[in-house]
Amino acid sequence: MKNWTLRQRILASFAVIIAIMLLMVVVSYSRLLKIEVSEESVRGDAVPGVYYSSMIRSAWVDSYIQTQELLGFKQGQGISAEVADDFKSFEARLQEQMANYRTTIITDSDRAEFAMFEKNHEDYNRVLAAVLDLHQRNQDVEATKLFNEKMSPLWTAGRMKLNDVIRENKTVADQATTAIDNSVVAAKISMGISLLIAVLAAGLCGLLLMRAIMAPMNRIVKILEIMRTGDLSGRLNLDRKDEFGAVETGFNDMMTELTSLVSQAQRSSVQVTTSVTEIAATSKQQQATATETAATTTEIGATSREIAATSRDLVRTMTEVSTAADQASVLAGSGQQGLARMEDTMHSVMGAADLVNAKLAILNEKAGNINQVVVTIVKVADQTNLLSLNAAIEAEKAGEYGRGFAVVATEVRRLADQTAVATYDIEQMVREIQSAVSAGVMGMDKFSEEVRRGMSEVQQVGEQLSQIIHQVQALAPRVLMVNEGMQAQATGAEQINHALVQLGDASSQTVESLRQASFAIDELSQVAVGLRSGVSRFKV
């Protein structure tokens, strides 16, 4: 069993428990079969036997009582059809229950007892037939004598035999019930014992299985505790051929590899510490050189920035001068163009003034025509007013029939009055227009004269501006050349400054990188020291 695997041990434990459970099932099943046999005996023999024998005894008693009544209370009356039917029903019921009882007979003793009752029953039927025949022939004394001497003893013997049959069936029922009780008690005891055995077997198998697992596990935990202290020299020796044997082989191989790894780490930690020290010294030298380079670059950059600032100031001044010259040239050109446009405008204004004078003359003429039309309208309004007055007079003469016409005439006269008033207003407006037109013609004549004088002055100013423009345009190229030279100088200074700035940034980045590298080297040195101290605690 020592060479069994854990799987075999577990399967064996379960097999033992299952075997015990199967044994318990077999024992319980055998007990149940006995209970089933006893129950079948009770159900198919004892209970039906008691029932059918009781029914037979009931029919047996009924037949005897009917015979007693017939002989005691109905002497000399013969046998009626109803009484004959009663005896037939008693016999039929008796035969039926006897046939039913025969189906329940199992034992020989029961069969012998019932055979004796059947023989007694046959004798009883012969005597009963003789008694009934004597009673039918009104020989009641002979019938009573036969009843008392032969029939009653036969009936009593039959009843006693039926009692024996009933007691026999009751005994069978009691025996079957006792057997059932005994089987139930035995089943309970066997199940309890089987359960106890199963529990004990399960506990024993569990204990053996736990010992088989815990013993190597304790040794594994012990070797792990030794490893935790840094001692890697320990190895497992379980002397097992199960799964723990595979664990032992794997663990020992792992420990061998781990020992080799720690040894290599110890050797590498010494090399890493030496290399880190050398790299740290080199990094510090490079950092000092980069710092000096950055300081020199900063000084050159300051000087370059001063040159660039001076160049920018000169460029800004020359730009302002160039801008002023350009603006003067532009303004002079704009002034000359403005004077030319002004001269053209003057010519246009003079043409427009002549056109306005012509339009004002036409307007004066049209105003005169309107005045004539107004005079005509005034005359028509006067005539309309006169006609409306005459119409009102005629309507007054017509009396009631001319009242509507009088209203119309009144309305016409009112409209004629309004027309006269409006015409007067128009006449006044036309006169004002004619006065305004005359004043406008005079003003336009004066305006034309002023425009002519302004044109001569504009021509003189234009000639002077032309001279100024030529001088400014000759100055602008020289200023532009100087400005371009200063811009080139400023651009060069800015490029130098930009290059120095980039160089300074590069130097700063180099210094920062070297500083970070120094930090990293310090951390690496600490890691190397930690690695060396960490692996030094392992015993290989």
GUFIZA-980296 format. One record per residue (C-alpha): residue number from 1; residue in one letter; chain; x, y, z. Coordinates in Angstrom, 1 decimal. Each point is the difference from the previous one (the first is absolute). Layout:
N
     i   aa   ch       px       py       pz
   NUM    A    A        X        Y        Z
...
//
This chain:
540
     i   aa   ch       px       py       pz
     1    M    A      0.0      0.0      0.0
     2    K    A      3.0      2.3      0.5
     3    N    A      0.5      0.0     -3.8
     4    W    A     -3.5      1.0     -0.8
     5    T    A     -0.7      3.4     -1.6
     6    L    A     -2.3      2.6      1.6
     7    R    A     -2.5     -0.8     -2.7
     8    Q    A      0.1     -3.7      0.8
     9    R    A     -0.3      0.8      3.7
    10    I    A     -3.0      2.3     -0.5
    11    L    A     -1.7     -2.6     -2.3
    12    A    A      0.6     -2.8      2.5
    13    S    A     -1.5      2.1      2.8
    14    F    A     -3.1      0.7     -2.1
    15    A    A     -0.1     -3.7     -1.1
    16    V    A      0.0     -1.1      3.7
    17    I    A     -2.8      2.4      0.9
    18    I    A     -2.0     -0.9     -3.0
    19    A    A      0.4     -3.7      0.7
    20    I    A     -1.2      0.4      3.5
    21    M    A     -3.0      2.0     -1.3
    22    L    A     -0.8     -2.7     -2.5
    23    L    A      0.2     -2.6      2.7
    24    M    A     -2.4      2.1      2.1
    25    V    A     -2.3      0.2     -3.0
    26    V    A      0.1     -3.8     -0.6
    27    V    A     -0.7     -0.7      3.7
    28    S    A     -2.8      2.5      0.1
    29    Y    A     -1.4     -1.4     -3.3
    30    S    A     -0.1     -3.5      1.4
    31    R    A     -1.8      1.3      3.1
    32    L    A     -2.5      1.7     -2.2
    33    L    A     -0.6     -3.2     -2.0
    34    K    A     -0.8     -1.8      3.3
    35    I    A     -2.4      2.9      0.9
    36    E    A     -1.5     -0.3     -3.5
    37    V    A     -0.6     -3.8      0.5
    38    S    A     -1.6      0.6      3.4
    39    E    A     -2.1      2.8     -1.4
    40    E    A     -1.1     -2.3     -2.9
    41    S    A     -0.9     -2.7      2.5
    42    V    A     -2.1      2.5      2.0
    43    R    A     -1.6      1.6     -3.1
    44    G    A     -0.6     -3.3     -1.9
    45    D    A     -0.7     -2.5      2.8
    46    A    A     -0.6      1.2      3.5
    47    V    A     -2.2      3.0     -0.5
    48    P    A     -2.1     -1.5     -2.9
    49    G    A     -0.2     -3.3      1.9
    50    V    A     -1.3      1.7      3.1
    51    Y    A     -2.5      2.1     -2.0
    52    Y    A     -1.4     -2.9     -2.1
    53    S    A     -0.2     -2.4      2.9
    54    S    A     -1.9      2.7      2.0
    55    M    A     -2.4      0.4     -3.0
    56    I    A     -0.4     -3.8     -0.1
    57    R    A     -0.8     -0.1      3.7
    58    S    A     -2.5      2.8     -0.5
    59    A    A     -1.9     -1.9     -2.7
    60    W    A      0.3     -3.2      2.1
    61    V    A     -1.6      1.8      3.0
    62    D    A     -2.8      1.6     -2.2
    63    S    A     -1.0     -3.4     -1.4
    64    Y    A     -0.2     -1.6      3.5
    65    I    A     -2.0      3.0      1.4
    66    Q    A     -2.4     -0.1     -2.9
    67    T    A     -0.6     -3.7      0.7
    68    Q    A     -0.6      0.6      3.7
    69    E    A     -2.6      2.7     -0.9
    70    L    A     -1.7     -2.3     -2.5
    71    L    A     -0.4     -2.8      2.5
    72    G    A     -0.8      2.2      3.0
    73    F    A     -2.4      2.6     -1.3
    74    K    A     -1.3     -1.4     -3.3
    75    Q    A     -1.1     -3.6      0.9
    76    G    A     -2.8     -1.3     -2.2
    77    Q    A      0.5      2.7     -2.6
    78    G    A      2.3     -1.8     -2.4
    79    I    A      2.8      1.8     -1.9
    80    S    A     -0.9      3.0     -1.9
    81    A    A      1.8      1.1     -3.2
    82    E    A      1.6      2.9      1.8
    83    V    A      1.5     -2.3      2.7
    84    A    A      1.2     -2.4     -2.7
    85    D    A      1.7      2.9     -1.8
    86    D    A      1.6      1.0      3.3
    87    F    A      1.5     -3.5      0.5
    88    K    A      1.2      0.1     -3.6
    89    S    A      1.7      3.4      0.5
    90    F    A      1.6     -1.2      3.2
    91    E    A      1.4     -3.1     -1.9
    92    A    A      1.1      2.1     -3.0
    93    R    A      1.8      2.5      2.2
    94    L    A      1.6     -2.8      2.0
    95    Q    A      1.2     -1.7     -3.2
    96    E    A      1.4      3.3     -1.4
    97    Q    A      1.9      0.8      3.2
    98    M    A      1.3     -3.6      0.2
    99    A    A      1.3      0.3     -3.6
   100    N    A      1.7      3.3      0.9
   101    Y    A      1.6     -1.5      3.0
   102    R    A      1.4     -2.9     -2.0
   103    T    A      2.1      2.6     -2.0
   104    T    A      1.6      1.1      3.2
   105    I    A      1.1     -3.4      1.3
   106    I    A      3.8     -0.4      0.0
   107    T    A      0.9     -2.3      2.9
   108    D    A     -0.9     -3.7      0.2
   109    S    A     -1.4      0.4      3.5
   110    D    A     -2.4      2.6     -1.2
   111    R    A     -1.0     -2.1     -3.0
   112    A    A     -0.7     -3.0      2.4
   113    E    A     -2.1      2.1      2.4
   114    F    A     -2.1      1.4     -2.8
   115    A    A     -0.5     -3.5     -1.5
   116    M    A     -1.4     -1.1      3.3
   117    F    A     -2.4      2.9      0.0
   118    E    A     -1.1     -0.8     -3.6
   119    K    A     -0.8     -3.5      1.0
   120    N    A     -1.9      1.3      3.0
   121    H    A     -1.8      2.4     -2.3
   122    E    A     -1.1     -2.8     -2.3
   123    D    A     -1.5     -2.0      3.0
   124    Y    A     -1.6      3.2      1.2
   125    N    A     -1.7      0.6     -3.3
   126    R    A     -1.4     -3.6     -0.2
   127    V    A     -1.5      0.3      3.5
   128    L    A     -1.3      3.5     -0.8
   129    A    A     -1.7     -1.3     -3.1
   130    A    A     -1.6     -2.8      2.1
   131    V    A     -1.2      2.5      2.6
   132    L    A     -1.5      2.3     -2.6
   133    D    A     -1.7     -2.9     -1.7
   134    L    A     -1.6     -1.1      3.3
   135    H    A     -1.1      3.6      0.7
   136    Q    A     -1.4      0.2     -3.5
   137    R    A     -2.1     -3.1      0.8
   138    N    A     -1.1      1.6      3.3
   139    Q    A      1.9     -2.6      2.0
   140    D    A      1.3      2.6      2.3
   141    V    A      0.6     -2.3      3.0
   142    E    A      2.3     -2.3     -2.1
   143    A    A      1.6      3.0     -1.6
   144    T    A      0.7      1.6      3.4
   145    K    A      1.4     -3.3      1.3
   146    L    A      2.3     -0.4     -3.0
   147    F    A      1.1      3.6      0.4
   148    N    A      0.9     -0.4      3.6
   149    E    A      1.6     -3.4     -0.3
   150    K    A      2.0      0.3     -3.2
   151    M    A     -0.2      3.4     -1.5
   152    S    A      1.0      2.0      3.0
   153    P    A      3.1     -2.1      0.8
   154    L    A      1.1      0.2     -3.7
   155    W    A     -0.5      3.8      0.0
   156    T    A      1.9      0.3      3.3
   157    A    A      2.8     -2.2     -1.3
   158    G    A      0.2      2.1     -3.2
   159    R    A      0.1      3.2      2.0
   160    M    A      2.8     -1.3      2.2
   161    K    A      1.9     -1.0     -3.2
   162    L    A     -0.6      3.5     -1.4
   163    N    A      1.4      1.4      3.2
   164    D    A      3.0     -2.2     -0.4
   165    V    A      0.5      1.3     -3.5
   166    I    A     -0.3      3.6      1.1
   167    R    A      2.5     -0.6      2.8
   168    E    A      2.3     -1.7     -2.5
   169    N    A     -0.1      3.1     -2.3
   170    K    A      0.4      2.3      2.9
   171    T    A      3.1     -2.0      1.1
   172    V    A      1.4      0.4     -3.5
   173    A    A     -0.7      3.7      0.1
   174    D    A      1.6      0.4      3.4
   175    Q    A      3.1     -2.0     -1.2
   176    A    A      0.3      2.1     -3.2
   177    T    A     -0.4      3.3      2.0
   178    T    A      2.7     -1.3      2.5
   179    A    A      2.2     -0.9     -2.9
   180    I    A     -0.4      3.5     -1.5
   181    D    A      0.8      1.6      3.3
   182    N    A      3.1     -2.2      0.4
   183    S    A      1.1      0.8     -3.5
   184    V    A     -0.5      3.7      0.5
   185    V    A      2.1     -0.1      3.3
   186    A    A      2.6     -2.1     -1.7
   187    A    A      0.1      2.4     -3.0
   188    K    A      0.5      3.0      2.4
   189    I    A      2.7     -1.8      1.9
   190    S    A      1.8     -1.1     -3.2
   191    M    A     -0.3      3.6     -1.5
   192    G    A      1.4      1.5      3.3
   193    I    A      2.9     -2.5      0.0
   194    S    A      0.7      0.5     -3.7
   195    L    A     -0.1      3.8      0.5
   196    L    A      2.3     -0.3      3.0
   197    I    A      2.4     -2.2     -2.0
   198    A    A     -0.2      2.4     -2.9
   199    V    A      0.8      3.0      2.2
   200    L    A      2.9     -1.9      1.7
   201    A    A      1.3     -1.1     -3.4
   202    A    A     -0.3      3.6     -1.4
   203    G    A      1.8      1.3      3.1
   204    L    A      2.7     -2.6     -0.3
   205    C    A      0.5      0.6     -3.8
   206    G    A      0.0      3.8      0.6
   207    L    A      2.6     -0.4      2.8
   208    L    A      2.2     -2.2     -2.2
   209    L    A     -0.4      2.4     -2.9
   210    M    A      0.7      3.0      2.2
   211    R    A      3.2     -1.7      1.3
   212    A    A      1.0     -0.8     -3.6
   213    I    A     -0.4      3.6     -1.0
   214    M    A      1.0      1.9      3.2
   215    A    A      3.3     -1.8      0.7
   216    P    A      1.7      1.1     -3.3
   217    M    A     -1.8      3.4      0.2
   218    N    A      1.6      0.6      3.4
   219    R    A      3.4     -0.9     -1.4
   220    I    A     -0.5      2.4     -2.9
   221    V    A     -1.1      2.8      2.3
   222    K    A      3.1     -0.6      2.2
   223    I    A      2.4      0.2     -3.0
   224    L    A     -1.8      3.2     -1.1
   225    E    A      0.6      1.5      3.4
   226    I    A      3.7     -0.8     -0.3
   227    M    A      0.0      1.6     -3.5
   228    R    A     -1.7      3.2      1.4
   229    T    A      3.2      0.5      2.2
   230    G    A      2.1      0.1     -3.2
   231    D    A      1.4     -3.6      0.2
   232    L    A     -0.4     -1.5     -3.4
   233    S    A      2.0     -3.2      0.7
   234    G    A     -2.9     -2.0      1.3
   235    R    A     -1.7     -2.6     -2.2
   236    L    A     -3.2     -2.1      0.3
   237    N    A      0.3     -3.8      0.8
   238    L    A     -3.6     -1.3      0.2
   239    D    A      0.7     -3.5     -1.2
   240    R    A     -3.4     -0.1     -1.7
   241    K    A     -1.1     -1.4     -3.4
   242    D    A     -3.2      1.8     -0.3
   243    E    A     -0.8      3.6     -1.0
   244    F    A      2.2      1.3      2.9
   245    G    A      2.9     -1.8     -1.7
   246    A    A     -0.6      2.2     -3.1
   247    V    A     -0.2      3.0      2.3
   248    E    A      3.3     -1.0      1.7
   249    T    A      1.8     -0.3     -3.4
   250    G    A     -1.4      3.3     -1.3
   251    F    A      0.8      1.8      3.3
   252    N    A      3.6     -1.3      0.1
   253    D    A      0.6      0.9     -3.6
   254    M    A     -1.4      3.5      0.7
   255    M    A      2.3      0.4      3.0
   256    T    A      3.0     -1.0     -2.1
   257    E    A     -0.9      2.6     -2.7
   258    L    A     -0.7      2.6      2.7
   259    T    A      3.4     -0.7      1.7
   260    S    A      1.7      0.5     -3.4
   261    L    A     -1.9      3.2     -0.6
   262    V    A      0.9      1.4      3.4
   263    S    A      3.7     -0.9     -0.5
   264    Q    A      0.0      1.8     -3.3
   265    A    A     -1.8      3.0      1.5
   266    Q    A      2.7      0.3      2.7
   267    R    A      2.7      0.0     -2.6
   268    S    A     -1.9      2.5     -2.1
   269    S    A     -0.6      2.3      2.9
   270    V    A      3.7      0.5      0.6
   271    Q    A      0.6      0.8     -3.7
   272    V    A     -3.0      2.4     -0.1
   273    T    A      1.3      1.9      3.1
   274    T    A      3.5      0.4     -1.6
   275    S    A     -1.5      1.2     -3.4
   276    V    A     -2.4      2.4      1.7
   277    T    A      2.9      1.6      1.9
   278    E    A      2.0      0.6     -3.2
   279    I    A     -3.0      1.4     -1.9
   280    A    A     -0.8      2.4      2.9
   281    A    A      3.6      1.4     -0.2
   282    T    A     -0.2      0.5     -3.8
   283    S    A     -3.4      1.6      0.3
   284    K    A      1.2      2.6      2.5
   285    Q    A      2.9      1.0     -2.3
   286    Q    A     -2.4      0.4     -2.9
   287    Q    A     -2.4      2.0      2.2
   288    A    A      2.8      2.5      1.0
   289    T    A      1.0      0.4     -3.7
   290    A    A     -3.6      0.6     -1.1
   291    T    A     -0.5      2.6      2.8
   292    E    A      3.1      2.0     -1.2
   293    T    A     -1.3     -0.2     -3.6
   294    A    A     -3.4      1.3      1.0
   295    A    A      1.5      2.9      1.9
   296    T    A      2.2      1.1     -3.0
   297    T    A     -3.0     -0.4     -2.3
   298    T    A     -2.1      2.2      2.3
   299    E    A      2.6      2.8     -0.1
   300    I    A      0.2     -0.1     -3.9
   301    G    A     -3.7      0.0     -0.1
   302    A    A     -0.2      3.2      2.1
   303    T    A      2.4      1.8     -2.3
   304    S    A     -1.9     -1.2     -3.1
   305    R    A     -3.3      1.2      1.5
   306    E    A      1.4      3.5      0.6
   307    I    A      1.2      0.1     -3.7
   308    A    A     -3.4     -1.2     -1.1
   309    A    A     -1.8      2.6      2.1
   310    T    A      2.1      2.8     -1.5
   311    S    A     -0.6     -1.3     -3.5
   312    R    A     -3.8     -0.2      0.7
   313    D    A      0.0      3.6      1.2
   314    L    A      1.8      1.2     -3.2
   315    V    A     -2.3     -2.1     -2.1
   316    R    A     -3.0      1.5      1.8
   317    T    A      1.4      3.6     -0.6
   318    M    A      0.7     -0.6     -3.7
   319    T    A     -3.4     -1.6     -0.3
   320    E    A     -1.6      3.1      1.4
   321    V    A      2.0      2.2     -2.4
   322    S    A     -0.9     -2.2     -2.9
   323    T    A     -3.6      0.0      1.1
   324    A    A      0.0      3.8      0.3
   325    A    A      1.5      0.4     -3.5
   326    D    A     -2.5     -2.4     -1.5
   327    Q    A     -2.9      1.8      1.7
   328    A    A      1.3      3.4     -1.2
   329    S    A      0.3     -1.4     -3.6
   330    V    A     -3.4     -1.6      0.3
   331    L    A     -1.6      3.2      1.4
   332    A    A      1.7      2.1     -2.7
   333    G    A     -1.3     -2.4     -2.6
   334    S    A     -3.4      0.0      1.6
   335    G    A      0.0      3.8      0.1
   336    Q    A      0.9      0.2     -3.7
   337    Q    A     -2.6     -2.5     -0.8
   338    G    A     -2.5      1.9      2.2
   339    L    A      0.8      3.3     -1.8
   340    A    A     -0.5     -1.7     -3.4
   341    R    A     -3.3     -1.4      1.2
   342    M    A     -0.9      3.4      1.5
   343    E    A      0.7      1.6     -3.4
   344    D    A     -2.2     -2.6     -1.7
   345    T    A     -2.6      0.6      2.7
   346    M    A      0.2      3.8     -0.7
   347    H    A     -0.7     -0.6     -3.6
   348    S    A     -2.8     -2.4      0.8
   349    V    A     -1.4      2.6      2.5
   350    M    A      0.1      2.7     -2.6
   351    G    A     -1.8     -2.3     -2.5
   352    A    A     -2.5     -0.8      2.7
   353    A    A     -0.6      3.6      0.8
   354    D    A     -0.7      0.8     -3.6
   355    L    A     -2.4     -3.0      0.0
   356    V    A     -1.7      1.3      3.1
   357    N    A     -0.4      3.4     -1.5
   358    A    A     -1.7     -1.5     -3.0
   359    K    A     -2.2     -2.2      2.2
   360    L    A     -1.0      3.1      2.1
   361    A    A     -1.0      1.9     -3.1
   362    I    A     -2.2     -2.9     -1.0
   363    L    A     -1.4     -0.1      3.5
   364    N    A     -0.8      3.7     -0.2
   365    E    A     -1.8     -0.5     -3.3
   366    K    A     -2.0     -2.9      1.4
   367    A    A     -0.9      2.1      3.1
   368    G    A     -1.4      2.6     -2.4
   369    N    A     -2.1     -2.6     -1.7
   370    I    A     -1.3     -1.2      3.3
   371    N    A     -1.0      3.5      0.9
   372    Q    A     -2.0      0.3     -3.2
   373    V    A     -1.8     -3.3      0.8
   374    V    A     -0.7      1.3      3.5
   375    V    A     -1.7      3.1     -1.4
   376    T    A     -2.1     -2.2     -2.2
   377    I    A     -1.0     -2.2      3.0
   378    V    A     -1.0      3.1      1.9
   379    K    A     -2.3      1.1     -2.8
   380    V    A     -1.6     -3.4     -0.2
   381    A    A     -0.5      0.0      3.8
   382    D    A     -1.7      3.4     -0.2
   383    Q    A     -2.3     -1.2     -2.8
   384    T    A     -0.8     -3.2      1.9
   385    N    A     -0.9      2.0      3.1
   386    L    A     -2.3      2.2     -2.0
   387    L    A     -1.7     -3.0     -1.6
   388    S    A     -0.5     -1.6      3.3
   389    L    A     -1.6      3.2      1.3
   390    N    A     -2.4      0.0     -2.9
   391    A    A     -0.8     -3.6      0.5
   392    A    A     -0.8      0.6      3.7
   393    I    A     -2.3      2.8     -1.0
   394    E    A     -1.8     -2.2     -2.5
   395    A    A     -0.2     -2.8      2.6
   396    E    A     -1.6      2.4      2.4
   397    K    A     -2.6      0.9     -2.6
   398    A    A     -0.8     -3.7     -0.6
   399    G    A     -0.9     -0.4      3.6
   400    E    A     -0.2     -3.6      1.3
   401    Y    A      1.1     -1.5     -3.3
   402    G    A      3.2      2.0     -0.2
   403    R    A      1.2     -0.8      3.5
   404    G    A      2.4     -2.7     -1.0
   405    F    A      1.4      2.1     -2.8
   406    A    A      0.5      2.9      2.5
   407    V    A      2.2     -2.4      2.1
   408    V    A      2.1     -0.8     -3.1
   409    A    A      0.3      3.6     -0.9
   410    T    A      1.2      0.9      3.5
   411    E    A      2.6     -2.8     -0.1
   412    V    A      1.2      1.2     -3.4
   413    R    A      0.3      3.6      1.3
   414    R    A      2.0     -1.3      3.0
   415    L    A      2.4     -1.9     -2.3
   416    A    A      0.4      3.1     -2.2
   417    D    A      0.9      2.1      3.0
   418    Q    A      2.6     -2.7      1.1
   419    T    A      1.4      0.0     -3.6
   420    A    A      0.4      3.8      0.1
   421    V    A      1.8     -0.1      3.3
   422    A    A      2.3     -2.8     -1.3
   423    T    A      0.7      1.8     -3.2
   424    Y    A      1.0      3.1      2.0
   425    D    A      2.4     -2.1      2.0
   426    I    A      1.5     -1.4     -3.2
   427    E    A      0.4      3.5     -1.5
   428    Q    A      1.9      1.1      3.1
   429    M    A      2.3     -3.1     -0.2
   430    V    A      0.7      0.6     -3.7
   431    R    A      1.0      3.6      0.7
   432    E    A      2.3     -1.1      2.8
   433    I    A      1.6     -2.6     -2.3
   434    Q    A      0.6      2.7     -2.7
   435    S    A      1.7      2.2      2.6
   436    A    A      2.2     -2.9      1.2
   437    V    A      0.9     -1.0     -3.6
   438    S    A      1.1      3.6     -0.7
   439    A    A      2.1      0.1      3.1
   440    G    A      1.5     -3.4     -0.9
   441    V    A      1.0      1.2     -3.5
   442    M    A      1.8      2.9      1.5
   443    G    A      1.8     -2.2      2.6
   444    M    A      1.1     -2.5     -2.6
   445    D    A      1.6      2.8     -2.0
   446    K    A      2.1      1.1      3.0
   447    F    A      0.9     -3.6      0.7
   448    S    A      1.3     -0.5     -3.6
   449    E    A      2.2      3.0      0.4
   450    E    A      1.5     -1.3      3.3
   451    V    A      0.7     -3.4     -1.6
   452    R    A      1.9      1.6     -2.8
   453    R    A      2.3      1.8      2.5
   454    G    A      0.5     -3.2      2.0
   455    M    A      1.1     -2.0     -3.1
   456    S    A      2.9      2.5     -0.6
   457    E    A      1.2     -0.4      3.6
   458    V    A     -0.2     -3.8     -0.2
   459    Q    A      2.2     -0.1     -3.0
   460    Q    A      2.7      2.0      1.8
   461    V    A     -0.1     -2.3      3.1
   462    G    A      0.3     -3.1     -2.3
   463    E    A      3.2      1.3     -1.6
   464    Q    A      1.6      0.5      3.5
   465    L    A     -1.1     -3.5      1.2
   466    S    A      1.6     -1.6     -3.1
   467    Q    A      3.4      1.5      1.0
   468    I    A     -0.4     -1.4      3.5
   469    I    A     -0.9     -3.5     -1.2
   470    H    A      3.1     -0.2     -2.2
   471    Q    A      2.3      0.9      2.9
   472    V    A     -1.7     -2.5      2.4
   473    Q    A      0.1     -2.8     -2.6
   474    A    A      3.8      0.6     -0.5
   475    L    A      0.6     -0.3      3.8
   476    A    A     -2.0     -3.2      0.6
   477    P    A      2.4     -2.5     -1.8
   478    R    A      2.9      1.2      2.1
   479    V    A     -1.9     -0.4      3.3
   480    L    A     -1.1     -3.5     -1.2
   481    M    A      3.6     -1.1     -0.6
   482    V    A      1.1      1.1      3.4
   483    N    A     -3.1     -1.7      1.6
   484    E    A      0.8     -3.3     -1.8
   485    G    A      3.6      0.0      1.2
   486    M    A     -1.1      0.6      3.6
   487    Q    A     -2.6     -2.8     -0.3
   488    A    A      2.6     -2.4     -1.3
   489    Q    A      2.2      0.9      2.9
   490    A    A     -2.8     -0.4      2.6
   491    T    A     -1.0     -3.4     -1.6
   492    G    A      3.6     -1.2      0.2
   493    A    A      0.2      1.0      3.7
   494    E    A     -3.3     -1.7      0.7
   495    Q    A      1.1     -3.2     -1.7
   496    I    A      3.3      0.1      2.0
   497    N    A     -2.1      0.6      3.2
   498    H    A     -2.4     -2.8     -0.9
   499    A    A      2.9     -2.4     -0.7
   500    L    A      1.5      0.9      3.4
   501    V    A     -3.3     -0.4      1.7
   502    Q    A     -0.3     -3.5     -1.5
   503    L    A      3.6     -0.7      1.0
   504    G    A     -0.8      1.2      3.5
   505    D    A     -3.2     -2.2      0.1
   506    A    A      2.0     -2.9     -1.2
   507    S    A      2.6      0.6      2.7
   508    S    A     -2.7      0.4      2.6
   509    Q    A     -1.6     -3.2     -1.2
   510    T    A      3.3     -1.8      0.1
   511    V    A      0.7      1.2      3.5
   512    E    A     -3.5     -1.1      1.1
   513    S    A      0.4     -3.3     -1.8
   514    L    A      3.3     -0.5      1.7
   515    R    A     -1.5      1.0      3.4
   516    Q    A     -2.9     -2.5     -0.6
   517    A    A      2.5     -2.6     -1.1
   518    S    A      1.9      0.7      3.2
   519    F    A     -3.2     -0.5      2.0
   520    A    A     -0.7     -3.2     -1.9
   521    I    A      3.6     -1.2      0.6
   522    D    A     -0.4      0.7      3.7
   523    E    A     -3.3     -1.9      0.1
   524    L    A      1.6     -2.8     -2.1
   525    S    A      2.9      0.0      2.6
   526    Q    A     -2.6     -0.3      2.8
   527    V    A     -1.7     -2.8     -1.9
   528    A    A      3.3     -1.8     -0.6
   529    V    A      0.8      0.3      3.7
   530    G    A     -3.5     -1.2      0.9
   531    L    A      0.3     -2.9     -2.5
   532    R    A      3.4     -0.9      1.5
   533    S    A     -1.3      0.1      3.5
   534    G    A     -3.2     -1.8     -1.0
   535    V    A      1.7     -2.9     -1.7
   536    S    A      2.8     -0.2      2.6
   537    R    A     -2.4     -1.3      2.6
   538    F    A     -0.7     -3.1     -2.0
   539    K    A      2.0     -3.1      0.8
   540    V    A      0.9     -2.0     -3.1
//
